[in-house]
């Protein structure tokens, strides 16, 4: 549930306060005869009106502020008892003493008579009942607002997931990628049949991996590095000495950890798509594995015609968030471009 500090500004209770405060401030004293024998034409009668309306305003706004502060710190689902106890403490420590002090002062100064303790107790109890009722209304409104906000966030998350899946699907069956692969395969068949066979095997294994992981949110680091290795082999068969890719083995501390499928392959693809490479100036891509992350780095040599939109990295960051990983870290400094992909502990079914 969204915290109340996000919800309270959107709770437009101006009309409720404008009507409720005067109603309580005028109605309760008349109901319990707090003006005694004072006629309405008496200045003290009107002074009493001002005092009791001010008391109603102080109780309303004080408990309102307490309620919003409590809602921002204690969620109903996570800490319901702390929230209830805080509200009860507010009523006991704020509403009761403030009401009692004002009433005692009114009897002694406004009416110049002995304190009617039965009236004090009755009015204090009525104020507590009114405060609890108004707080219940506020809580109901906050819960409705929170539910609306949760529903909106769910719709936004579902939309982001659909867009992410569509983008991932487009990347998986990118016609341009397949076209280049088939052209490369055709050229290799004419020049080097063994290399063509290796290329074909790697391409088939890649497509099989994409189909197998299409409905999976995470894959093991070992499987992803194997897939990235096949993808790198395709790239090296195509670009030759212009591209160098260093892939590590999995360190023991990271064994069994998971990450979104095609995460490393996406970073290899981005490196190739957005940076210059040639046999004289090869693009060296290094993949390192740490106990809690995979790090992909390469020289930062942007192509003149490739500004980049950041869509792929944004998509990867959203997928990491959905699987409970940490934030994607991207750094371009000192002529190098580095991306750190956090790993997640595999959940035991």
Residue, then its C-alpha position, 0 to 999 in steps of 0.5 A: x500500500x502506498x504511504x500516506x505522505x503520497x496520499x494525503x495531498x490528494x485527499x481533498x477534505x476541505x469541505x468536510x472540515x469546513x462543515x464538520x468543525x463548526x458543526x461539532x464546535x456549535x452542536x456539542x456544547x448546545x447538546x450538553x448545555x455548556x452555556x448554562x443560563x447565558x443568553x445568546x445575546x451575551x458576549x460570553x455566549x459568543x466567546x464560548x462559541x469561539x472557544x468551542x469551535x476553536x477546540x473542534x478545529x484543534x482536535x480535528x487538525x491535530x488528530x488529522x496530522x497524527x493520522x497522516x503521520x502514522x499512515x506514512x510510517x506504519x502500513x496496515x498490512x505490515x504493522x497494524x497493531x502499531x498503527x492502532x496503538x499510535x492512534x489510540x495513544x493520540x486520542x488518549x494523550x491529545x483529545x482527552x486532556x485538551x478537551x478536559x482543560x478547555x472545559x475546566x477553563x470554560x466553567x471557571x472563567x466563562x461561566x464563573x462557576x464550579x466545574x460540572x465534572x459530569x458534563x466534562x466527562x460526557x463531553x470528553x467522551x463525546x469528543x472521543x467518539x467523534x474523533x474515532x468516527x472521523x478517523x475511521x472515515x479518513x482511514x477508509x478514504x486512505x485505504x480506497x486511495x491506496x487501493x486505487x494507487x496499487x491498481x494503477x501501479x499494477x496496470x503500469x507494471x503489467x504494461x511495462x512487462x508486456x512492452x518488455x516481453x514484446x521488445x525481448x521477443x523482437x530481439x529474439x527473432x530480429x530479422x536483421x540478425x537472422x539475415x546477417x547470420x544466414x548471409x555469413x553462413x552462406x559465405x562460410x559454406x563457400x570458403x570454409x565448410x568446417x567453420x560453416x558447420x560450427x557456425x550453424x551448430x552455434x546458431x541452432x543452439x542459440x535459437x533453441x535456448x531462446x525458445x526454451x527460455x521464452x517463458x522463464x524470468x531467470x536462468x542460471x549463470x552457467x546457462x547464460x554464459x554458455x549462450x553468450x559464448x555461442x553468440x560470441x562465437x557467431x560474432x567472431x566467425x563473422x567479424x574475425x580479428x576485429x572482435x575479441x570476446x573474453x568469457x570466464x568460467x563461473x566462480x564457485x561463489x556465483x555458481x547456481x545464481x540466476x539472472x534474466x535470460x539474454x542479459x549478457x548477450x544483450x550487452x555483447x550485442x550493444x557493444x557491437x552495435x554502438x562501437x567502432x571496430x576493425x582489424x587495426x583497432x579490434x573491439x575487446x569485450x571482457x566479461x568478468x564474474x564476481x560472487x554477486x554480479x556479472x561485469x561486461x566492459x569494453x572500450x567506449x568508441x561510439x559510432x558516428x551514426x549510432x547515438x543509442x536510445x538506451x532501450x535495451x539497458x532500460x529493458x534489462x533494468x526492468x527485468x532485473x527489478x522484476x526478478x528481485x535483483x539489485x539495480x543495473x549499474x552503467x558507467x562510461x568513464x576513462x574511455x571504457x564502458x562498463x555494465x554491472x549486472x547483479x545476480x540473484x540467489x536461486x529460489x528453492x521451490 
